[in-house]
Structures are given as C-alpha cells and as structure tokens.
Amino acid sequence: MTSPLALRKAKARAKLLAREDRLLKADLVRMRQEAGLTQAMVGELMGTSQQAVNKIERYDSDPKLSTLRRYANAVGALVEHRATPDVGQSLSAASATRWENLSGVTSATFATELVVRSVTMAGWMGSKSAHLRVPTRAA
C-alpha cells in the first residue's frame, strides 16, 4: 500500500511537471512571436499546416516531444531536458505554487522584493525590515 506522503509527492510532482510543460510551450510561442514568425511560416518550416501549429499552441494541447522539438527548431530555439530525483522538493514547490495562486505574487518576486527592501532599508535585515510588505498583483 502506498503511503499518504508518497501520494502527496506524486500529486505535487504531477502538478509541477504539467506546469513545466505549459511554461515550455508558452516560451516557445513567445519566441515565435518575437522572431516575427506567423503560424503559417512555422508550419512550413515544420512541414505541416498553420492549423497544426495552432493546435500545438493551444493551452490544452499535449504535443509529443518530437513535435515540440520540430517546433523549437522552426522558431530558432533550443530546448534542454533534464531529470532530477524528487527528494521532497515537489511538496515545497507545489506549496509555493499554491501560495502564488492565492496571493497573485510569485515566490521569486516576493523573495527578490524581500532582499532588495532589506538591503536598501537598513542593511541586511536591519531593524527597519519590519516595514516589509508583500507586493500585490498589479491591477
């Protein structure tokens, strides 16, 4: 029987892996747009149609790695793959993601703001660090 902790880790890992997939696709689409390429142009470079490229770019698509590799090549991007063992970091990352969703502020943004304000207000974590506040989502 699988332990509750192992199940929580598996769910957290699944969330993070899906998030990474979405971020990869978003980065590739952004790179296509920044390169001034249309979906039709990318389709031609990939040997497929504009409609197929549109389908790849949809938020709910789940393209194969070989398809993303061809898309990346067409937009002039390199994609790096790496696998690392999950020794519990998925739980904390999933918790950070949940906090980001609730607060509207990414953990990286909050950490950067915390460090910048700590250093500029009173040196490293000086007495005025109590004035720190969580940055809010832009309207």
C-alpha positions as CSV (number, residue, x, y, z in Angstrom):
1,M,0.0,0.0,0.0
2,T,1.3,3.5,-0.9
3,S,1.8,5.9,2.0
4,P,-0.1,9.2,2.2
5,L,3.2,11.1,1.9
6,A,4.1,9.2,-1.3
7,L,0.7,10.0,-2.8
8,R,1.1,13.7,-1.9
9,K,4.5,13.7,-3.5
10,A,3.2,12.1,-6.7
11,K,0.4,14.6,-6.9
12,A,2.7,17.5,-6.3
13,R,5.2,16.1,-8.9
14,A,2.4,15.7,-11.5
15,K,1.4,19.4,-10.9
16,L,4.9,20.6,-11.4
17,L,5.6,18.5,-14.4
18,A,2.4,19.8,-16.1
19,R,3.3,23.4,-15.2
20,E,6.7,23.0,-16.7
21,D,5.1,21.7,-19.9
22,R,2.8,24.8,-20.1
23,L,5.8,27.1,-19.4
24,L,7.8,25.4,-22.2
25,K,5.0,25.9,-24.7
26,A,4.5,29.5,-23.6
27,D,8.2,30.2,-24.0
28,L,8.2,28.7,-27.5
29,V,5.2,30.7,-28.6
30,R,6.7,33.9,-27.2
31,M,9.9,33.2,-29.1
32,R,7.9,32.6,-32.3
33,Q,6.2,35.9,-31.9
34,E,9.4,37.8,-31.0
35,A,11.0,36.3,-34.1
36,G,8.2,37.7,-36.2
37,L,7.1,34.3,-37.4
38,T,3.5,33.5,-38.2
39,Q,1.9,30.1,-37.5
40,A,1.9,29.5,-41.3
41,M,5.6,30.2,-41.5
42,V,6.3,27.9,-38.6
43,G,4.1,25.3,-40.2
44,E,6.0,25.5,-43.5
45,L,9.3,25.1,-41.6
46,M,7.9,22.1,-39.7
47,G,6.5,20.6,-42.9
48,T,2.9,20.9,-41.6
49,S,0.0,23.3,-41.8
50,Q,-0.9,26.5,-40.0
51,Q,-3.8,24.7,-38.4
52,A,-1.5,22.1,-36.9
53,V,0.7,24.8,-35.4
54,N,-2.4,26.5,-34.0
55,K,-3.3,23.2,-32.4
56,I,0.2,22.8,-30.9
57,E,-0.1,26.3,-29.4
58,R,-3.4,25.8,-27.8
59,Y,-3.3,25.8,-23.9
60,D,-4.9,22.4,-23.7
61,S,-2.8,20.6,-26.3
62,D,-0.4,17.9,-25.3
63,P,2.1,17.6,-28.1
64,K,4.7,14.8,-28.3
65,L,8.3,15.8,-27.5
66,S,9.3,15.2,-31.2
67,T,6.6,17.7,-32.2
68,L,7.9,20.3,-29.7
69,R,11.5,19.6,-30.9
70,R,10.4,20.4,-34.5
71,Y,8.5,23.5,-33.4
72,A,11.5,24.7,-31.4
73,N,13.8,24.2,-34.4
74,A,11.4,26.1,-36.6
75,V,11.4,29.1,-34.2
76,G,15.1,29.0,-33.6
77,A,15.1,27.7,-30.1
78,L,17.0,25.1,-28.2
79,V,15.2,23.0,-25.6
80,E,17.1,21.5,-22.7
81,H,15.8,18.4,-21.0
82,R,16.9,17.2,-17.5
83,A,15.6,14.8,-14.9
84,T,16.3,15.1,-11.2
85,P,15.2,12.8,-8.4
86,D,12.4,14.2,-6.3
87,V,13.6,14.1,-2.7
88,G,10.7,16.2,-1.4
89,Q,11.2,19.4,-3.3
90,S,8.0,18.9,-5.2
91,L,6.0,19.3,-2.0
92,S,7.5,22.7,-1.2
93,A,7.4,23.8,-4.8
94,A,3.7,22.8,-5.0
95,S,3.0,24.7,-1.8
96,A,4.8,27.8,-3.2
97,T,2.7,27.5,-6.4
98,R,-0.5,27.3,-4.2
99,W,0.7,30.4,-2.4
100,E,1.4,32.2,-5.7
101,N,-2.1,31.4,-6.9
102,L,-3.7,32.7,-3.7
103,S,-1.6,35.8,-3.4
104,G,-1.0,36.6,-7.1
105,V,2.7,37.1,-6.4
106,T,5.3,34.6,-7.4
107,S,7.7,33.3,-4.8
108,A,10.6,34.6,-6.9
109,T,9.1,38.1,-7.0
110,F,8.5,38.0,-3.2
111,A,12.0,36.8,-2.4
112,T,13.6,39.4,-4.7
113,E,11.5,42.2,-3.2
114,L,12.3,40.9,0.3
115,V,16.1,41.0,-0.4
116,V,16.0,44.4,-2.2
117,R,14.0,46.1,0.5
118,S,16.0,44.5,3.3
119,V,19.3,45.7,1.9
120,T,18.1,49.2,0.9
121,M,16.1,50.0,4.0
122,A,18.6,49.2,6.8
123,G,21.3,47.0,5.6
124,W,20.9,43.2,5.5
125,M,17.8,42.5,7.6
126,G,18.3,45.6,9.8
127,S,15.7,47.0,12.2
128,K,13.5,48.5,9.6
129,S,12.9,45.2,7.9
130,A,9.6,45.0,9.8
131,H,8.2,47.5,7.3
132,L,8.4,44.9,4.5
133,R,5.1,44.1,2.9
134,V,4.1,41.5,0.4
135,P,3.9,43.1,-3.1
136,T,0.4,42.9,-4.6
137,R,-0.7,41.9,-8.0
138,A,-0.8,44.7,-10.5
139,A,-4.4,45.6,-11.4
